[in-house]
Amino acid sequence: MSVVSTPFAGNRTSWAFLYAAVLLTAAAALITEIALTRIFSVIFSYHSAFLAVSIALFGLSAGGVLAYAFSVRGPALYRRLGRMSLLNAAALAAALMIAVQAGAWPTRFWTFAAVYFAAALPFVFTGVTLSLVIADTIARVERVYFFDLCGAAAGCLLVIPFLNVMGGPGAILGAAVLLAAAAGVWFGLAGAWAGRVAATAVALALVGLIVVNKGARLIDVSAAKGMDLRRELFVQWNSFSRVSVVKDGTSPLILVDASSSSRIPTFDPLELTPEQKSRLLQHGPGYALRLRPAGRTLILGAGGGWDVALALASGSRNVTAVEINPIIVDAIMRGRFREESRGLYSRPEVRPVVEDGRSFVRRTRERFDLILATLVDTRASAAAGTHSLNESSIYTVEAFRDYLSRLTPDGLLSFTHWGFDPPRESLRLAALARAALESAGYREPWRHVIVLREEQEEPPASGALDTVVISRAPLPVDELERATLEAMRGGLEILYMPGQAQDSLFSAVLTQPDPSRFYSEYAYDVRPVTDDRPFFFFTSRLDRLFQPAQRPADPRSEAMALNLFSLLAASTAATLIALALPPLALRARLRPAAGVRLFLLYFVCLGAGYVIVQVGLIQRLVMVLGHPTYALTVVIFAMLLWSGLGSFFSRSIVQDDDRRLMIALAAAAALIAAAAAAIGRFADAGASLELPWKLLATALLLAPPAFAMGMAFPSGLARLDRWQPEAVKWAWSINAAASVLGSCAAVFAAVVLGLRLTLLAGALLYAAALAIIAATRRPAAAAR
């Protein structure tokens, strides 16, 4: 058994400084991880953003392996950790410089490789640091691990103000400041005062750089997704986006993460002539407004306000504009571009609301004549979306039922999306309409739906625009005649209209007695999605992905699925390498010990299981909290905090007793399963609560399973230290590598199985860890 290093024996002050250094290091790592997801989402694409998570966990795993190269202890070790923390801060700054420039480089393998390895290096340093500290202080592993988790939890809280105030690059530099501060603490523990002065100087220099960069933007994204971003009129970051405004022709265009554009209208819709209003409303998004002019209108995803202007032009004098991004509403529409937008969001007829559209609909008791959503999606990855593979709570069967419940008796719901050829998203909208109407008790859903197509003069790669209109009541004959006339006036192609003879894909989805056969034979997965599988944009057929003859030739649709499989394969390889490398490399061959290698699988189960549960909870609780940032922050913070407390009390509860550890693992598995069973009812019950109560209720929901989960890892390390101390660093690297595997497996499981079964998979892994403890009780006891 390893012993406590000499400088800390009986010295409470030294232990406090060590805990502080661990906390700062862990906080910096988590801030870096989340800030990188934001930068990657801007530079590359939304489904590349969660590469940052895999990079972080891979680096931590590699650091655990490299820790075998260090054999020093005591003051020499902590002097080396101080140098390593300074190198980590420098590596982080260098990685930032490479990342922000990568958007201007060709999108090739070498670009991704350079970014990947540059971004992984700081996490390698962190992995070495934490692995060495835990191995050197194993006698207090439960407390060291507690401060490790508390540091990560603190980083989770800090990253939001860091991103809001300093932006993505500033948040990375802020993490480097924390690493320099950690270096100062390590040098202080080692008695190296010159090193402490150097660390202080580096920290102050980084703070100065942050202040200068905020105004001068010396370090910022200059190009992304083939766009030159150096001529932006406005740029501002927050915790889930980078919002900018560029000039496009005569009107400003809002870009979110260098994509997801939204145009700002520069005209007064009430000053237009009747002819101008008619031309403005002829397009697909204006179709429903022509059917319900002057009605109470709810705009979901209002953005720059184009649909708001359409509603005012149609005669509406009561428009509620719901937009999730506060930068767009406050800094752009009611701030910098208020005059150019003719005060659109300050008009008495318009009520802007900064909130997720689904959350607002569930909370409000108002009823609307029309609910309108045009090209509203989540393709710009949120911080939670880094694990979500584009989950969207506004496009599910349950969401559509919520929308229908907020309509007046003859109200309309209108969604406009890209009309791919063959159709995918618009066809899934029709499938959602049918499923929602049927689940709400309507027996003839085909009488409630109209589908139209607007061909573009210069169609983008996504094709035309399809509009799906859903009526709460069956559409009467006179309404259908008027709807047909309005479509003809606007030059819109009718893809589906009740009562008209049609042989279209939309007709098959809406009128067949059982559409399941159509879904199984169609080239894309257009089945209606639910809150348990909220992946509206994931239309790839996984069963045909590796069958070229049976899948359509559409690289865009396959990108997400192939990326997912690639990450899953890479993370599996990383886990296998972490299992095999330590006994073979760096002259660190471990002495044979019966059962040790079987017991190391225990740390695979914990690493993968913890992340799978965390990812599943984040994705599911977006529905409750109404904002991906809230879900990410609350879930990660609460799980780390409660798990840290579980770690802190693990020695007094488990007491180095295998039977007690098995009880703790059984409790963790059972509590995870209980949370999976209850989370749907929890989401329904919490929908009407105010946000502070939602946050508190969510944190309390996570407390029991997270506390039990937190006892497993430090108890396992203590058990391994009694058995084979040399393998402690090995276990650390395995746990981190398995976390990479778990993060990818969680997304895959959520897409294929749903979120409830994903959580149950996490519970099964904790049950497997229990079985491993039972299988190794005899050799472990013999080794004591």
Rosetta blueprint (number, residue, H / E / L):
1 M L
2 S L
3 V L
4 V L
5 S L
6 T H
7 P H
8 F H
9 A L
10 G L
11 N L
12 R H
13 T H
14 S H
15 W H
16 A H
17 F H
18 L H
19 Y H
20 A H
21 A H
22 V H
23 L H
24 L H
25 T H
26 A H
27 A H
28 A H
29 A H
30 L H
31 I H
32 T H
33 E H
34 I H
35 A H
36 L H
37 T H
38 R H
39 I H
40 F H
41 S H
42 V H
43 I H
44 F L
45 S L
46 Y H
47 H H
48 S H
49 A L
50 F L
51 L H
52 A H
53 V H
54 S H
55 I H
56 A H
57 L H
58 F H
59 G H
60 L H
61 S H
62 A H
63 G H
64 G H
65 V H
66 L H
67 A H
68 Y H
69 A H
70 F L
71 S L
72 V L
73 R L
74 G H
75 P H
76 A H
77 L H
78 Y H
79 R H
80 R H
81 L H
82 G H
83 R H
84 M H
85 S H
86 L H
87 L H
88 N H
89 A H
90 A H
91 A H
92 L H
93 A H
94 A H
95 A H
96 L H
97 M H
98 I H
99 A H
100 V H
101 Q H
102 A H
103 G L
104 A L
105 W L
106 P L
107 T L
108 R L
109 F H
110 W H
111 T H
112 F H
113 A H
114 A H
115 V H
116 Y H
117 F H
118 A H
119 A H
120 A H
121 L H
122 P H
123 F H
124 V H
125 F H
126 T H
127 G H
128 V H
129 T H
130 L H
131 S H
132 L H
133 V H
134 I H
135 A H
136 D H
137 T L
138 I H
139 A H
140 R H
141 V H
142 E H
143 R H
144 V H
145 Y H
146 F H
147 F H
148 D H
149 L H
150 C H
151 G H
152 A H
153 A H
154 A H
155 G H
156 C H
157 L H
158 L H
159 V H
160 I H
161 P H
162 F H
163 L H
164 N H
165 V H
166 M H
167 G H
168 G H
169 P H
170 G H
171 A H
172 I H
173 L H
174 G H
175 A H
176 A H
177 V H
178 L H
179 L H
180 A H
181 A H
182 A H
183 A H
184 G H
185 V H
186 W H
187 F H
188 G H
189 L H
190 A H
191 G L
192 A L
193 W H
194 A H
195 G H
196 R H
197 V H
198 A H
199 A H
200 T H
201 A H
202 V H
203 A H
204 L H
205 A H
206 L H
207 V H
208 G H
209 L H
210 I H
211 V H
212 V H
213 N H
214 K H
215 G H
216 A H
217 R L
218 L L
219 I L
220 D L
221 V L
222 S L
223 A E
224 A E
225 K L
226 G L
227 M E
228 D E
229 L L
230 R L
231 R L
232 E L
233 L L
234 F E
235 V E
236 Q E
237 W E
238 N E
239 S L
240 F L
241 S E
242 R E
243 V E
244 S E
245 V E
246 V E
247 K E
248 D E
249 G L
250 T L
251 S E
252 P E
253 L E
254 I E
255 L E
256 V E
257 D L
258 A L
259 S E
260 S E
261 S E
262 S E
263 R E
264 I L
265 P L
266 T L
267 F L
268 D L
269 P H
270 L H
271 E H
272 L L
273 T L
274 P H
275 E H
276 Q H
277 K H
278 S H
279 R H
280 L H
281 L L
282 Q L
283 H L
284 G H
285 P H
286 G H
287 Y H
288 A H
289 L H
290 R H
291 L H
292 R L
293 P L
294 A L
295 G L
296 R L
297 T E
298 L E
299 I E
300 L E
301 G L
302 A L
303 G L
304 G L
305 G L
306 W H
307 D H
308 V H
309 A H
310 L H
311 A H
312 L H
313 A H
314 S H
315 G L
316 S L
317 R L
318 N L
319 V E
320 T E
321 A E
322 V E
323 E E
324 I L
325 N L
326 P H
327 I H
328 I H
329 V H
330 D H
331 A H
332 I H
333 M H
334 R H
335 G H
336 R H
337 F L
338 R L
339 E L
340 E L
341 S L
342 R L
343 G L
344 L H
345 Y H
346 S H
347 R L
348 P L
349 E L
350 V E
351 R E
352 P E
353 V E
354 V E
355 E L
356 D L
357 G H
358 R H
359 S H
360 F H
361 V H
362 R H
363 R H
364 T L
365 R L
366 E L
367 R L
368 F E
369 D E
370 L E
371 I E
372 L E
373 A E
374 T E
375 L L
376 V L
377 D L
378 T L
379 R L
380 A L
381 S L
382 A L
383 A L
384 A H
385 G H
386 T H
387 H L
388 S L
389 L L
390 N L
391 E L
392 S L
393 S L
394 I L
395 Y L
396 T L
397 V H
398 E H
399 A H
400 F H
401 R H
402 D H
403 Y H
404 L H
405 S H
406 R L
407 L E
408 T E
409 P E
410 D E
411 G E
412 L E
413 L E
414 S E
415 F E
416 T E
417 H E
418 W E
419 G E
420 F L
421 D L
422 P L
423 P L
424 R L
425 E H
426 S H
427 L H
428 R H
429 L H
430 A H
431 A H
432 L H
433 A H
434 R H
435 A H
436 A H
437 L H
438 E H
439 S H
440 A L
441 G L
442 Y L
443 R L
444 E L
445 P H
446 W H
447 R H
448 H H
449 V E
450 I E
451 V E
452 L E
453 R E
454 E E
455 E L
456 Q L
457 E L
458 E L
459 P L
460 P L
461 A L
462 S L
463 G L
464 A E
465 L E
466 D E
467 T E
468 V E
469 V E
470 I E
471 S E
472 R L
473 A L
474 P L
475 L L
476 P L
477 V H
478 D H
479 E H
480 L H
481 E H
482 R H
483 A H
484 T H
485 L H
486 E H
487 A H
488 M H
489 R H
490 G L
491 G L
492 L L
493 E E
494 I E
495 L E
496 Y E
497 M L
498 P L
499 G L
500 Q L
501 A L
502 Q L
503 D L
504 S L
505 L H
506 F H
507 S H
508 A H
509 V H
510 L H
511 T H
512 Q L
513 P L
514 D L
515 P L
516 S H
517 R H
518 F H
519 Y H
520 S H
521 E H
522 Y L
523 A L
524 Y L
525 D L
526 V L
527 R L
528 P L
529 V L
530 T E
531 D L
532 D L
533 R E
534 P L
535 F L
536 F L
537 F L
538 F L
539 T L
540 S L
541 R L
542 L H
543 D H
544 R H
545 L L
546 F L
547 Q L
548 P H
549 A H
550 Q H
551 R L
552 P L
553 A L
554 D L
555 P H
556 R H
557 S H
558 E H
559 A H
560 M H
561 A H
562 L H
563 N H
564 L H
565 F H
566 S H
567 L H
568 L H
569 A H
570 A H
571 S H
572 T H
573 A H
574 A H
575 T H
576 L H
577 I H
578 A H
579 L H
580 A H
581 L L
582 P L
583 P L
584 L L
585 A L
586 L L
587 R L
588 A L
589 R L
590 L L
591 R L
592 P L
593 A L
594 A L
595 G L
596 V H
597 R H
598 L H
599 F H
600 L H
601 L H
602 Y H
603 F H
604 V H
605 C H
606 L H
607 G H
608 A H
609 G H
610 Y H
611 V H
612 I H
613 V H
614 Q H
615 V H
616 G H
617 L H
618 I H
619 Q H
620 R H
621 L H
622 V H
623 M H
624 V H
625 L H
626 G L
627 H L
628 P H
629 T H
630 Y H
631 A H
632 L H
633 T H
634 V H
635 V H
636 I H
637 F H
638 A H
639 M H
640 L H
641 L H
642 W H
643 S H
644 G H
645 L H
646 G H
647 S H
648 F H
649 F L
650 S H
651 R H
652 S H
653 I H
654 V H
655 Q L
656 D L
657 D L
658 D H
659 R H
660 R H
661 L H
662 M H
663 I H
664 A H
665 L H
666 A H
667 A H
668 A H
669 A H
670 A H
671 L H
672 I H
673 A H
674 A H
675 A H
676 A H
677 A H
678 A H
679 I H
680 G H
681 R H
682 F H
683 A H
684 D H
685 A H
686 G H
687 A L
688 S L
689 L L
690 E L
691 L H
692 P H
693 W H
694 K H
695 L H
696 L H
697 A H
698 T H
699 A H
700 L H
701 L H
702 L H
703 A H
704 P H
705 P H
706 A H
707 F H
708 A H
709 M H
710 G H
711 M H
712 A H
713 F H
714 P H
715 S H
716 G H
717 L H
718 A H
719 R H
720 L H
721 D H
722 R H
723 W H
724 Q L
725 P H
726 E H
727 A H
728 V H
729 K H
730 W H
731 A H
732 W H
733 S H
734 I H
735 N H
736 A H
737 A H
738 A H
739 S H
740 V H
741 L H
742 G H
743 S H
744 C H
745 A H
746 A H
747 V H
748 F H
749 A H
750 A H
751 V H
752 V H
753 L L
754 G L
755 L H
756 R H
757 L H
758 T H
759 L H
760 L H
761 A H
762 G H
763 A H
764 L H
765 L H
766 Y H
767 A H
768 A H
769 A H
770 L H
771 A H
772 I H
773 I H
774 A H
775 A H
776 T L
777 R H
778 R H
779 P H
780 A H
781 A H
782 A H
783 A H
784 R L
